[in-house]
Amino acid sequence: MASRPYLITMTTNHVGPRLIIAARILLAAATVFIIYEATIKRPVNLSVSEGDKILHSTAFFTLALLSDFSFPARGYGFQKIALLVSYGILIELLQSILPWRSADVSDLLADCLGLVVYAGFIPLFKHLPLLRQRWQP
């Protein structure tokens, strides 16, 4: 069987290649789904006060987790956060040109909150059996 050098870097921090591939597939699916929801006329709507902000924070928490597991060798830091914030800005720019949507700075702030909350959960995740392999040396 031929050697696959990309698998060597994919197993950094004891995250197996299957988990990385699954995380990358889910990350791609999540980004497509979020763009879809952000641009359609009738997106998901929580029937609670500030439901839209909850959805934004949850979506970006999920994107942070998936991006962190998709590329474990890079850690969760500036590069991943900057890319995800840029994605949030792209969504707001798209919404600003759609006549049935509107851009909102508070949506971008909710996106950023999701990224910060994920960072805050990392110490807890390090102790969960299903997730802790991501941070083991």
PyMOL commands that place a pseudoatom at each C-alpha (Angstrom):
pseudoatom trace, name=CA, resn=MET, resi=1, chain=A, elem=C, hetatm=0, pos=[0.000, 0.000, 0.000]
pseudoatom trace, name=CA, resn=ALA, resi=2, chain=A, elem=C, hetatm=0, pos=[1.363, 3.395, -0.984]
pseudoatom trace, name=CA, resn=SER, resi=3, chain=A, elem=C, hetatm=0, pos=[2.262, 5.867, 1.719]
pseudoatom trace, name=CA, resn=ARG, resi=4, chain=A, elem=C, hetatm=0, pos=[-0.061, 8.825, 2.208]
pseudoatom trace, name=CA, resn=PRO, resi=5, chain=A, elem=C, hetatm=0, pos=[1.950, 11.655, 3.754]
pseudoatom trace, name=CA, resn=TYR, resi=6, chain=A, elem=C, hetatm=0, pos=[-1.128, 13.790, 4.402]
pseudoatom trace, name=CA, resn=LEU, resi=7, chain=A, elem=C, hetatm=0, pos=[-2.324, 11.234, 6.955]
pseudoatom trace, name=CA, resn=ILE, resi=8, chain=A, elem=C, hetatm=0, pos=[0.753, 11.923, 9.056]
pseudoatom trace, name=CA, resn=THR, resi=9, chain=A, elem=C, hetatm=0, pos=[-0.183, 15.558, 9.599]
pseudoatom trace, name=CA, resn=MET, resi=10, chain=A, elem=C, hetatm=0, pos=[-3.855, 14.674, 9.935]
pseudoatom trace, name=CA, resn=THR, resi=11, chain=A, elem=C, hetatm=0, pos=[-3.203, 12.548, 13.020]
pseudoatom trace, name=CA, resn=THR, resi=12, chain=A, elem=C, hetatm=0, pos=[-1.627, 15.383, 15.008]
pseudoatom trace, name=CA, resn=ASN, resi=13, chain=A, elem=C, hetatm=0, pos=[-2.791, 15.550, 18.629]
pseudoatom trace, name=CA, resn=HIS, resi=14, chain=A, elem=C, hetatm=0, pos=[-4.142, 11.987, 18.434]
pseudoatom trace, name=CA, resn=VAL, resi=15, chain=A, elem=C, hetatm=0, pos=[-7.109, 12.968, 16.294]
pseudoatom trace, name=CA, resn=GLY, resi=16, chain=A, elem=C, hetatm=0, pos=[-7.620, 10.106, 13.884]
pseudoatom trace, name=CA, resn=PRO, resi=17, chain=A, elem=C, hetatm=0, pos=[-7.905, 10.711, 10.164]
pseudoatom trace, name=CA, resn=ARG, resi=18, chain=A, elem=C, hetatm=0, pos=[-11.504, 9.486, 10.089]
pseudoatom trace, name=CA, resn=LEU, resi=19, chain=A, elem=C, hetatm=0, pos=[-12.543, 12.045, 12.685]
pseudoatom trace, name=CA, resn=ILE, resi=20, chain=A, elem=C, hetatm=0, pos=[-10.732, 14.793, 10.782]
pseudoatom trace, name=CA, resn=ILE, resi=21, chain=A, elem=C, hetatm=0, pos=[-12.380, 13.813, 7.500]
pseudoatom trace, name=CA, resn=ALA, resi=22, chain=A, elem=C, hetatm=0, pos=[-15.797, 13.655, 9.167]
pseudoatom trace, name=CA, resn=ALA, resi=23, chain=A, elem=C, hetatm=0, pos=[-15.232, 17.077, 10.763]
pseudoatom trace, name=CA, resn=ARG, resi=24, chain=A, elem=C, hetatm=0, pos=[-14.191, 18.550, 7.414]
pseudoatom trace, name=CA, resn=ILE, resi=25, chain=A, elem=C, hetatm=0, pos=[-17.260, 17.145, 5.664]
pseudoatom trace, name=CA, resn=LEU, resi=26, chain=A, elem=C, hetatm=0, pos=[-19.506, 18.497, 8.429]
pseudoatom trace, name=CA, resn=LEU, resi=27, chain=A, elem=C, hetatm=0, pos=[-17.700, 21.866, 8.308]
pseudoatom trace, name=CA, resn=ALA, resi=28, chain=A, elem=C, hetatm=0, pos=[-18.324, 22.136, 4.561]
pseudoatom trace, name=CA, resn=ALA, resi=29, chain=A, elem=C, hetatm=0, pos=[-21.963, 21.111, 5.000]
pseudoatom trace, name=CA, resn=ALA, resi=30, chain=A, elem=C, hetatm=0, pos=[-22.446, 23.589, 7.854]
pseudoatom trace, name=CA, resn=THR, resi=31, chain=A, elem=C, hetatm=0, pos=[-20.980, 26.495, 5.886]
pseudoatom trace, name=CA, resn=VAL, resi=32, chain=A, elem=C, hetatm=0, pos=[-23.250, 25.723, 2.925]
pseudoatom trace, name=CA, resn=PHE, resi=33, chain=A, elem=C, hetatm=0, pos=[-26.298, 25.344, 5.183]
pseudoatom trace, name=CA, resn=ILE, resi=34, chain=A, elem=C, hetatm=0, pos=[-25.565, 28.599, 7.006]
pseudoatom trace, name=CA, resn=ILE, resi=35, chain=A, elem=C, hetatm=0, pos=[-25.171, 30.549, 3.738]
pseudoatom trace, name=CA, resn=TYR, resi=36, chain=A, elem=C, hetatm=0, pos=[-28.413, 28.980, 2.520]
pseudoatom trace, name=CA, resn=GLU, resi=37, chain=A, elem=C, hetatm=0, pos=[-30.285, 29.951, 5.685]
pseudoatom trace, name=CA, resn=ALA, resi=38, chain=A, elem=C, hetatm=0, pos=[-28.775, 33.434, 5.617]
pseudoatom trace, name=CA, resn=THR, resi=39, chain=A, elem=C, hetatm=0, pos=[-29.969, 34.137, 2.087]
pseudoatom trace, name=CA, resn=ILE, resi=40, chain=A, elem=C, hetatm=0, pos=[-33.429, 32.565, 1.834]
pseudoatom trace, name=CA, resn=LYS, resi=41, chain=A, elem=C, hetatm=0, pos=[-36.628, 34.541, 2.349]
pseudoatom trace, name=CA, resn=ARG, resi=42, chain=A, elem=C, hetatm=0, pos=[-37.920, 32.475, 5.281]
pseudoatom trace, name=CA, resn=PRO, resi=43, chain=A, elem=C, hetatm=0, pos=[-35.033, 31.205, 7.435]
pseudoatom trace, name=CA, resn=VAL, resi=44, chain=A, elem=C, hetatm=0, pos=[-35.385, 29.182, 10.610]
pseudoatom trace, name=CA, resn=ASN, resi=45, chain=A, elem=C, hetatm=0, pos=[-36.988, 31.338, 13.289]
pseudoatom trace, name=CA, resn=LEU, resi=46, chain=A, elem=C, hetatm=0, pos=[-36.942, 30.632, 17.001]
pseudoatom trace, name=CA, resn=SER, resi=47, chain=A, elem=C, hetatm=0, pos=[-40.088, 31.907, 18.638]
pseudoatom trace, name=CA, resn=VAL, resi=48, chain=A, elem=C, hetatm=0, pos=[-38.208, 33.497, 21.521]
pseudoatom trace, name=CA, resn=SER, resi=49, chain=A, elem=C, hetatm=0, pos=[-36.829, 36.945, 22.174]
pseudoatom trace, name=CA, resn=GLU, resi=50, chain=A, elem=C, hetatm=0, pos=[-33.466, 37.336, 20.431]
pseudoatom trace, name=CA, resn=GLY, resi=51, chain=A, elem=C, hetatm=0, pos=[-33.901, 33.922, 18.784]
pseudoatom trace, name=CA, resn=ASP, resi=52, chain=A, elem=C, hetatm=0, pos=[-31.952, 35.132, 15.738]
pseudoatom trace, name=CA, resn=LYS, resi=53, chain=A, elem=C, hetatm=0, pos=[-28.955, 35.982, 17.914]
pseudoatom trace, name=CA, resn=ILE, resi=54, chain=A, elem=C, hetatm=0, pos=[-29.136, 32.563, 19.587]
pseudoatom trace, name=CA, resn=LEU, resi=55, chain=A, elem=C, hetatm=0, pos=[-29.067, 30.947, 16.145]
pseudoatom trace, name=CA, resn=HIS, resi=56, chain=A, elem=C, hetatm=0, pos=[-26.079, 33.073, 15.101]
pseudoatom trace, name=CA, resn=SER, resi=57, chain=A, elem=C, hetatm=0, pos=[-24.115, 32.223, 18.251]
pseudoatom trace, name=CA, resn=THR, resi=58, chain=A, elem=C, hetatm=0, pos=[-24.967, 28.532, 17.996]
pseudoatom trace, name=CA, resn=ALA, resi=59, chain=A, elem=C, hetatm=0, pos=[-24.021, 28.396, 14.321]
pseudoatom trace, name=CA, resn=PHE, resi=60, chain=A, elem=C, hetatm=0, pos=[-20.636, 30.001, 14.925]
pseudoatom trace, name=CA, resn=PHE, resi=61, chain=A, elem=C, hetatm=0, pos=[-19.976, 27.889, 18.031]
pseudoatom trace, name=CA, resn=THR, resi=62, chain=A, elem=C, hetatm=0, pos=[-20.562, 24.865, 15.790]
pseudoatom trace, name=CA, resn=LEU, resi=63, chain=A, elem=C, hetatm=0, pos=[-18.319, 26.264, 13.047]
pseudoatom trace, name=CA, resn=ALA, resi=64, chain=A, elem=C, hetatm=0, pos=[-15.579, 26.900, 15.623]
pseudoatom trace, name=CA, resn=LEU, resi=65, chain=A, elem=C, hetatm=0, pos=[-15.797, 23.334, 16.933]
pseudoatom trace, name=CA, resn=LEU, resi=66, chain=A, elem=C, hetatm=0, pos=[-15.819, 21.824, 13.439]
pseudoatom trace, name=CA, resn=SER, resi=67, chain=A, elem=C, hetatm=0, pos=[-12.945, 23.992, 12.223]
pseudoatom trace, name=CA, resn=ASP, resi=68, chain=A, elem=C, hetatm=0, pos=[-10.935, 23.149, 15.336]
pseudoatom trace, name=CA, resn=PHE, resi=69, chain=A, elem=C, hetatm=0, pos=[-11.405, 19.416, 14.788]
pseudoatom trace, name=CA, resn=SER, resi=70, chain=A, elem=C, hetatm=0, pos=[-10.918, 19.719, 11.020]
pseudoatom trace, name=CA, resn=PHE, resi=71, chain=A, elem=C, hetatm=0, pos=[-7.454, 21.219, 11.424]
pseudoatom trace, name=CA, resn=PRO, resi=72, chain=A, elem=C, hetatm=0, pos=[-6.196, 20.145, 14.868]
pseudoatom trace, name=CA, resn=ALA, resi=73, chain=A, elem=C, hetatm=0, pos=[-2.509, 20.891, 14.225]
pseudoatom trace, name=CA, resn=ARG, resi=74, chain=A, elem=C, hetatm=0, pos=[-3.208, 24.630, 14.066]
pseudoatom trace, name=CA, resn=GLY, resi=75, chain=A, elem=C, hetatm=0, pos=[-4.967, 24.950, 17.402]
pseudoatom trace, name=CA, resn=TYR, resi=76, chain=A, elem=C, hetatm=0, pos=[-7.880, 27.275, 18.026]
pseudoatom trace, name=CA, resn=GLY, resi=77, chain=A, elem=C, hetatm=0, pos=[-6.398, 30.695, 17.628]
pseudoatom trace, name=CA, resn=PHE, resi=78, chain=A, elem=C, hetatm=0, pos=[-6.213, 33.875, 15.607]
pseudoatom trace, name=CA, resn=GLN, resi=79, chain=A, elem=C, hetatm=0, pos=[-6.165, 32.258, 12.163]
pseudoatom trace, name=CA, resn=LYS, resi=80, chain=A, elem=C, hetatm=0, pos=[-9.311, 30.182, 12.667]
pseudoatom trace, name=CA, resn=ILE, resi=81, chain=A, elem=C, hetatm=0, pos=[-11.114, 32.985, 14.466]
pseudoatom trace, name=CA, resn=ALA, resi=82, chain=A, elem=C, hetatm=0, pos=[-10.210, 35.520, 11.752]
pseudoatom trace, name=CA, resn=LEU, resi=83, chain=A, elem=C, hetatm=0, pos=[-11.480, 33.191, 9.019]
pseudoatom trace, name=CA, resn=LEU, resi=84, chain=A, elem=C, hetatm=0, pos=[-14.746, 32.587, 10.844]
pseudoatom trace, name=CA, resn=VAL, resi=85, chain=A, elem=C, hetatm=0, pos=[-15.269, 36.292, 11.554]
pseudoatom trace, name=CA, resn=SER, resi=86, chain=A, elem=C, hetatm=0, pos=[-14.605, 36.959, 7.854]
pseudoatom trace, name=CA, resn=TYR, resi=87, chain=A, elem=C, hetatm=0, pos=[-17.247, 34.380, 7.005]
pseudoatom trace, name=CA, resn=GLY, resi=88, chain=A, elem=C, hetatm=0, pos=[-19.673, 36.203, 9.311]
pseudoatom trace, name=CA, resn=ILE, resi=89, chain=A, elem=C, hetatm=0, pos=[-18.865, 39.490, 7.580]
pseudoatom trace, name=CA, resn=LEU, resi=90, chain=A, elem=C, hetatm=0, pos=[-19.458, 37.826, 4.193]
pseudoatom trace, name=CA, resn=ILE, resi=91, chain=A, elem=C, hetatm=0, pos=[-22.879, 36.675, 5.356]
pseudoatom trace, name=CA, resn=GLU, resi=92, chain=A, elem=C, hetatm=0, pos=[-23.805, 40.185, 6.478]
pseudoatom trace, name=CA, resn=LEU, resi=93, chain=A, elem=C, hetatm=0, pos=[-22.563, 41.656, 3.185]
pseudoatom trace, name=CA, resn=LEU, resi=94, chain=A, elem=C, hetatm=0, pos=[-24.665, 39.143, 1.246]
pseudoatom trace, name=CA, resn=GLN, resi=95, chain=A, elem=C, hetatm=0, pos=[-27.692, 39.980, 3.358]
pseudoatom trace, name=CA, resn=SER, resi=96, chain=A, elem=C, hetatm=0, pos=[-27.160, 43.705, 2.759]
pseudoatom trace, name=CA, resn=ILE, resi=97, chain=A, elem=C, hetatm=0, pos=[-27.661, 43.266, -1.000]
pseudoatom trace, name=CA, resn=LEU, resi=98, chain=A, elem=C, hetatm=0, pos=[-30.700, 40.998, -0.763]
pseudoatom trace, name=CA, resn=PRO, resi=99, chain=A, elem=C, hetatm=0, pos=[-33.984, 42.949, -0.792]
pseudoatom trace, name=CA, resn=TRP, resi=100, chain=A, elem=C, hetatm=0, pos=[-35.667, 40.490, 1.605]
pseudoatom trace, name=CA, resn=ARG, resi=101, chain=A, elem=C, hetatm=0, pos=[-32.800, 40.449, 4.142]
pseudoatom trace, name=CA, resn=SER, resi=102, chain=A, elem=C, hetatm=0, pos=[-30.841, 43.080, 6.020]
pseudoatom trace, name=CA, resn=ALA, resi=103, chain=A, elem=C, hetatm=0, pos=[-27.367, 43.278, 7.481]
pseudoatom trace, name=CA, resn=ASP, resi=104, chain=A, elem=C, hetatm=0, pos=[-27.036, 43.769, 11.215]
pseudoatom trace, name=CA, resn=VAL, resi=105, chain=A, elem=C, hetatm=0, pos=[-23.889, 44.440, 13.217]
pseudoatom trace, name=CA, resn=SER, resi=106, chain=A, elem=C, hetatm=0, pos=[-25.493, 42.727, 16.218]
pseudoatom trace, name=CA, resn=ASP, resi=107, chain=A, elem=C, hetatm=0, pos=[-25.649, 39.519, 14.161]
pseudoatom trace, name=CA, resn=LEU, resi=108, chain=A, elem=C, hetatm=0, pos=[-21.900, 39.733, 13.637]
pseudoatom trace, name=CA, resn=LEU, resi=109, chain=A, elem=C, hetatm=0, pos=[-21.436, 40.329, 17.365]
pseudoatom trace, name=CA, resn=ALA, resi=110, chain=A, elem=C, hetatm=0, pos=[-23.556, 37.234, 18.066]
pseudoatom trace, name=CA, resn=ASP, resi=111, chain=A, elem=C, hetatm=0, pos=[-21.317, 35.288, 15.658]
pseudoatom trace, name=CA, resn=CYS, resi=112, chain=A, elem=C, hetatm=0, pos=[-18.267, 36.467, 17.597]
pseudoatom trace, name=CA, resn=LEU, resi=113, chain=A, elem=C, hetatm=0, pos=[-19.940, 35.507, 20.868]
pseudoatom trace, name=CA, resn=GLY, resi=114, chain=A, elem=C, hetatm=0, pos=[-20.294, 31.943, 19.569]
pseudoatom trace, name=CA, resn=LEU, resi=115, chain=A, elem=C, hetatm=0, pos=[-16.559, 31.867, 18.805]
pseudoatom trace, name=CA, resn=VAL, resi=116, chain=A, elem=C, hetatm=0, pos=[-15.676, 33.168, 22.270]
pseudoatom trace, name=CA, resn=VAL, resi=117, chain=A, elem=C, hetatm=0, pos=[-18.039, 30.728, 23.976]
pseudoatom trace, name=CA, resn=TYR, resi=118, chain=A, elem=C, hetatm=0, pos=[-16.384, 27.846, 22.104]
pseudoatom trace, name=CA, resn=ALA, resi=119, chain=A, elem=C, hetatm=0, pos=[-12.981, 29.005, 23.373]
pseudoatom trace, name=CA, resn=GLY, resi=120, chain=A, elem=C, hetatm=0, pos=[-14.426, 29.069, 26.887]
pseudoatom trace, name=CA, resn=PHE, resi=121, chain=A, elem=C, hetatm=0, pos=[-15.698, 25.510, 26.532]
pseudoatom trace, name=CA, resn=ILE, resi=122, chain=A, elem=C, hetatm=0, pos=[-12.327, 24.074, 25.472]
pseudoatom trace, name=CA, resn=PRO, resi=123, chain=A, elem=C, hetatm=0, pos=[-11.190, 23.392, 29.090]
pseudoatom trace, name=CA, resn=LEU, resi=124, chain=A, elem=C, hetatm=0, pos=[-14.420, 21.416, 29.634]
pseudoatom trace, name=CA, resn=PHE, resi=125, chain=A, elem=C, hetatm=0, pos=[-14.081, 19.583, 26.313]
pseudoatom trace, name=CA, resn=LYS, resi=126, chain=A, elem=C, hetatm=0, pos=[-10.574, 18.467, 27.317]
pseudoatom trace, name=CA, resn=HIS, resi=127, chain=A, elem=C, hetatm=0, pos=[-12.197, 16.299, 29.990]
pseudoatom trace, name=CA, resn=LEU, resi=128, chain=A, elem=C, hetatm=0, pos=[-14.966, 14.735, 27.890]
pseudoatom trace, name=CA, resn=PRO, resi=129, chain=A, elem=C, hetatm=0, pos=[-14.009, 11.237, 26.692]
pseudoatom trace, name=CA, resn=LEU, resi=130, chain=A, elem=C, hetatm=0, pos=[-15.393, 11.728, 23.181]
pseudoatom trace, name=CA, resn=LEU, resi=131, chain=A, elem=C, hetatm=0, pos=[-13.578, 15.043, 22.612]
pseudoatom trace, name=CA, resn=ARG, resi=132, chain=A, elem=C, hetatm=0, pos=[-10.466, 15.019, 24.782]
pseudoatom trace, name=CA, resn=GLN, resi=133, chain=A, elem=C, hetatm=0, pos=[-8.306, 13.203, 22.217]
pseudoatom trace, name=CA, resn=ARG, resi=134, chain=A, elem=C, hetatm=0, pos=[-8.233, 16.497, 20.277]
pseudoatom trace, name=CA, resn=TRP, resi=135, chain=A, elem=C, hetatm=0, pos=[-5.984, 18.094, 22.926]
pseudoatom trace, name=CA, resn=GLN, resi=136, chain=A, elem=C, hetatm=0, pos=[-3.854, 15.175, 24.082]
pseudoatom trace, name=CA, resn=PRO, resi=137, chain=A, elem=C, hetatm=0, pos=[-0.117, 15.636, 23.360]
for i in range(1, 137): cmd.bond("trace and resi %d" % i, "trace and resi %d" % (i + 1))
show_as sticks, trace
zoom trace
